[in-house]
């Protein structure tokens, strides 16, 4: 299941170190909502740092960033602090948001199958509609591609 472009993005409520955050909190602003598997793993750290390094450019364009995984708020605090991440990280401990965005997938590694977050990014417009999505994200160059798409036209 995917969310059709131009349709309202699924509403969400996530816990962060700053308290709960909802999709409605970003009304009137563009939001990059990115889902990643796990705090402080190599690919997730590289992805978070790439969004961090481009954060000023996103902010200059009026674009907010929110990272989401199923890790706890305490884990997010450590991850954010360690890598000096300037954006919030939402804890989807119940899995409701990863399910709503259809990023909870069956995965396979070393012959073992399991469920986990498929690295995905969603660009949500100021009106709350889905403008673009990237699934099965490859980290190198991804933040730049999202910024380009977010600032186009």
Secondary structure, DSSP 4 states (H G I P E B T S, - for coil): --PPTTSBPPP-EEEETTEEEEGGGGTTSEEEEEE-S-TTSHHHHHHHHHHHHTHHHHHHTTEEEEEEESS-HHHHHHHHHHHT--SEEEE-TTSHHHHHTT-EEEEEETTEEEEEEPPEEEEE-TTSBEEEEE-S--STTHHHHHHHHHH--
